[in-house]
Amino acid sequence: MGQFKFSSWAIHMLMLILFSSLAGVAMKEWHGRSRRTKGAMVMALLIVGAAVLALTYGNYLGPDATGQ
């Protein structure tokens, strides 16, 4: 990641949250929960996904975004 090494840890942690939550869904850990709880989880996963995309896109832009 070059000069953006600090963000690799953040991306790693976000991906751990995302994949572990999806594994919980696949293994039916969320079976029987209220619709509101499931909706909150879906919203949280969408926010985590957006954060991953924002960080990776920011790294892609790199110094070009600051005009250097």
C-alpha atoms as an extended CHARMM CRD file, in Angstrom:
* protein
*
        68  EXT
         1         1  MET       CA              0.0000000000        0.0000000000        0.0000000000  PROA      1               0.0000000000
         2         2  GLY       CA              2.9880000000        2.2790000000       -0.1390000000  PROA      2               0.0000000000
         3         3  GLN       CA              2.5920000000        5.3600000000        2.0150000000  PROA      3               0.0000000000
         4         4  PHE       CA             -0.9420000000        4.2560000000        3.0020000000  PROA      4               0.0000000000
         5         5  LYS       CA              0.1480000000        1.2900000000        5.1500000000  PROA      5               0.0000000000
         6         6  PHE       CA             -1.8480000000        2.6360000000        8.0970000000  PROA      6               0.0000000000
         7         7  SER       CA             -5.1350000000        1.9500000000        6.3060000000  PROA      7               0.0000000000
         8         8  SER       CA             -4.4080000000       -1.7310000000        5.6690000000  PROA      8               0.0000000000
         9         9  TRP       CA             -5.1610000000       -2.4970000000        9.3410000000  PROA      9               0.0000000000
        10        10  ALA       CA             -8.5130000000       -0.6940000000        9.1200000000  PROA      10              0.0000000000
        11        11  ILE       CA             -9.4660000000       -2.5500000000        5.9400000000  PROA      11              0.0000000000
        12        12  HSD       CA             -8.4130000000       -5.8460000000        7.5250000000  PROA      12              0.0000000000
        13        13  MET       CA            -10.5880000000       -5.2540000000       10.6140000000  PROA      13              0.0000000000
        14        14  LEU       CA            -13.5810000000       -4.1760000000        8.5280000000  PROA      14              0.0000000000
        15        15  MET       CA            -13.3030000000       -7.2770000000        6.3630000000  PROA      15              0.0000000000
        16        16  LEU       CA            -13.1190000000       -9.4840000000        9.4950000000  PROA      16              0.0000000000
        17        17  ILE       CA            -16.3580000000       -7.9530000000       10.7640000000  PROA      17              0.0000000000
        18        18  LEU       CA            -18.0300000000       -8.3070000000        7.3860000000  PROA      18              0.0000000000
        19        19  PHE       CA            -17.0450000000      -11.9300000000        6.7580000000  PROA      19              0.0000000000
        20        20  SER       CA            -17.7270000000      -13.1160000000       10.3030000000  PROA      20              0.0000000000
        21        21  SER       CA            -21.1900000000      -11.5530000000       10.2040000000  PROA      21              0.0000000000
        22        22  LEU       CA            -21.9180000000      -13.1760000000        6.8560000000  PROA      22              0.0000000000
        23        23  ALA       CA            -20.7000000000      -16.5200000000        8.2440000000  PROA      23              0.0000000000
        24        24  GLY       CA            -23.1640000000      -16.0760000000       11.1230000000  PROA      24              0.0000000000
        25        25  VAL       CA            -25.9650000000      -15.5000000000        8.6280000000  PROA      25              0.0000000000
        26        26  ALA       CA            -24.9320000000      -18.5660000000        6.6080000000  PROA      26              0.0000000000
        27        27  MET       CA            -24.8860000000      -20.7160000000        9.7510000000  PROA      27              0.0000000000
        28        28  LYS       CA            -28.3250000000      -19.4270000000       10.7760000000  PROA      28              0.0000000000
        29        29  GLU       CA            -27.1390000000      -17.7620000000       13.9940000000  PROA      29              0.0000000000
        30        30  TRP       CA            -29.6530000000      -15.0050000000       13.2980000000  PROA      30              0.0000000000
        31        31  HSD       CA            -32.5990000000      -17.4030000000       12.9350000000  PROA      31              0.0000000000
        32        32  GLY       CA            -35.5280000000      -16.4050000000       15.1200000000  PROA      32              0.0000000000
        33        33  ARG       CA            -34.3940000000      -12.8240000000       15.7530000000  PROA      33              0.0000000000
        34        34  SER       CA            -36.8030000000       -9.9400000000       15.3630000000  PROA      34              0.0000000000
        35        35  ARG       CA            -37.1810000000       -8.1750000000       12.0740000000  PROA      35              0.0000000000
        36        36  ARG       CA            -35.8660000000       -4.9740000000       13.6650000000  PROA      36              0.0000000000
        37        37  THR       CA            -32.6850000000       -6.7130000000       14.8420000000  PROA      37              0.0000000000
        38        38  LYS       CA            -32.0770000000       -8.2400000000       11.4210000000  PROA      38              0.0000000000
        39        39  GLY       CA            -32.6710000000       -4.8530000000        9.8050000000  PROA      39              0.0000000000
        40        40  ALA       CA            -30.1390000000       -3.2330000000       12.1250000000  PROA      40              0.0000000000
        41        41  MET       CA            -27.5840000000       -5.9020000000       11.2190000000  PROA      41              0.0000000000
        42        42  VAL       CA            -28.1570000000       -5.4160000000        7.5100000000  PROA      42              0.0000000000
        43        43  MET       CA            -27.7670000000       -1.6500000000        7.8980000000  PROA      43              0.0000000000
        44        44  ALA       CA            -24.5540000000       -2.1050000000        9.8890000000  PROA      44              0.0000000000
        45        45  LEU       CA            -23.1280000000       -4.4540000000        7.2510000000  PROA      45              0.0000000000
        46        46  LEU       CA            -23.9640000000       -1.9560000000        4.5100000000  PROA      46              0.0000000000
        47        47  ILE       CA            -22.1290000000        0.7570000000        6.4400000000  PROA      47              0.0000000000
        48        48  VAL       CA            -19.1150000000       -1.5400000000        6.9340000000  PROA      48              0.0000000000
        49        49  GLY       CA            -19.1430000000       -2.3860000000        3.2240000000  PROA      49              0.0000000000
        50        50  ALA       CA            -19.2790000000        1.3030000000        2.3230000000  PROA      50              0.0000000000
        51        51  ALA       CA            -16.3610000000        1.9800000000        4.6730000000  PROA      51              0.0000000000
        52        52  VAL       CA            -14.2530000000       -0.6960000000        2.9700000000  PROA      52              0.0000000000
        53        53  LEU       CA            -15.0580000000        0.7650000000       -0.4340000000  PROA      53              0.0000000000
        54        54  ALA       CA            -14.2910000000        4.3180000000        0.7250000000  PROA      54              0.0000000000
        55        55  LEU       CA            -10.9180000000        3.3050000000        2.1850000000  PROA      55              0.0000000000
        56        56  THR       CA             -9.8590000000        1.2930000000       -0.8310000000  PROA      56              0.0000000000
        57        57  TYR       CA            -10.9650000000        4.0200000000       -3.2260000000  PROA      57              0.0000000000
        58        58  GLY       CA             -9.0730000000        6.6090000000       -1.1830000000  PROA      58              0.0000000000
        59        59  ASN       CA             -5.9600000000        4.4410000000       -1.3650000000  PROA      59              0.0000000000
        60        60  TYR       CA             -6.4680000000        4.0690000000       -5.1140000000  PROA      60              0.0000000000
        61        61  LEU       CA             -6.5740000000        7.8260000000       -5.5190000000  PROA      61              0.0000000000
        62        62  GLY       CA             -3.5020000000        8.2180000000       -3.3320000000  PROA      62              0.0000000000
        63        63  PRO       CA             -1.5270000000       11.4100000000       -3.6720000000  PROA      63              0.0000000000
        64        64  ASP       CA             -3.5170000000       12.4190000000       -6.7710000000  PROA      64              0.0000000000
        65        65  ALA       CA             -6.4200000000       13.4640000000       -4.5320000000  PROA      65              0.0000000000
        66        66  THR       CA             -4.2390000000       16.0420000000       -2.7620000000  PROA      66              0.0000000000
        67        67  GLY       CA             -2.6980000000       17.3620000000       -5.9470000000  PROA      67              0.0000000000
        68        68  GLN       CA              0.8340000000       16.1730000000       -5.1030000000  PROA      68              0.0000000000
